[in-house]
Amino acid sequence: MEGREIKVSLNNLSADKEVYHSADVMNLTTIIYSNSDLENIEVKVNGIGGRLNKEKILNLSKGINEVSFSYKLPRCNVCGGIKAGEYNLSSEILYKNTTIEGFTIINIQQ
């Protein structure tokens, strides 16, 4: 595989709903394209004021790869929960010295 440039792209980061409520389970999907089989790729998702922080280390197949994460949202309240509103979520793919990022926004209500 020498001489061949490895290309990896984050095609999409999406949530299964546009609006969530307190303590809902959120399912995130990251769509990753790779032009070759790759090992030990780190995929992370972050957001909701630092509360969402998950990662997976996996192997990618040539072509489209779908990586899923589930996260139970905290309760929306003043004491230890989160405020209702919009939250940015980010996804990162780390491979060797390369970091690729993608973003989406979700809305959390009571």
Residue pairs with C-beta under 8 A, 6 or more apart in sequence:
1 36
4 36
5 35
6 34
6 35
6 36
6 38
6 95
7 33
7 34
7 35
8 32
8 33
8 34
8 35
8 38
8 41
8 60
8 93
8 95
8 98
8 100
9 32
9 33
9 100
10 30
10 31
10 32
10 91
10 93
10 100
10 101
10 102
11 31
11 32
11 33
11 64
12 29
12 30
12 31
12 102
13 28
13 29
13 30
13 31
13 45
13 89
13 90
13 91
13 102
13 103
13 104
14 28
14 29
14 31
14 104
15 26
15 27
15 28
15 29
15 89
15 104
15 106
16 26
16 27
16 28
16 29
17 24
17 26
17 106
18 106
18 107
19 106
19 107
19 108
19 109
20 26
20 73
20 106
20 107
20 108
20 109
21 73
21 76
21 108
21 109
21 110
22 73
22 74
22 75
22 76
22 77
22 81
22 108
22 109
22 110
23 72
23 73
23 74
23 75
24 72
24 73
25 70
25 71
25 72
25 73
26 70
26 71
26 72
26 73
26 106
27 68
27 69
27 70
28 45
28 68
28 69
28 70
28 71
28 89
28 91
29 66
29 67
29 68
29 69
30 43
30 45
30 66
30 67
30 68
30 69
30 91
30 93
30 102
31 64
31 65
31 66
32 41
32 43
32 60
32 64
32 65
32 66
32 67
32 93
33 63
33 64
33 65
34 60
34 61
34 62
34 63
34 65
35 62
36 62
37 59
37 60
37 61
37 62
38 59
38 60
38 95
39 59
40 57
40 59
41 57
41 58
41 59
41 60
41 93
41 94
41 95
42 55
42 56
42 57
42 92
42 93
42 94
42 95
43 55
43 56
43 57
43 58
43 67
43 91
43 92
43 93
43 94
44 53
44 54
44 55
44 91
44 92
44 94
45 52
45 53
45 54
45 55
45 69
45 71
45 89
45 90
45 91
46 52
46 53
46 89
46 90
46 91
46 92
47 87
47 88
47 89
47 90
47 106
48 73
48 74
48 82
48 87
48 89
48 108
49 82
49 87
51 74
51 82
52 71
52 89
54 69
54 71
56 67
56 69
58 67
73 82
73 108
74 80
74 81
74 82
75 81
75 82
76 82
76 83
76 84
76 108
76 109
76 110
82 108
84 108
84 109
84 110
85 107
85 108
86 105
86 106
86 107
86 108
87 105
87 106
87 107
87 108
88 103
88 104
88 105
89 103
89 104
89 105
89 106
90 101
90 102
90 103
91 101
91 102
91 103
92 99
92 100
92 101
93 99
93 100
93 101
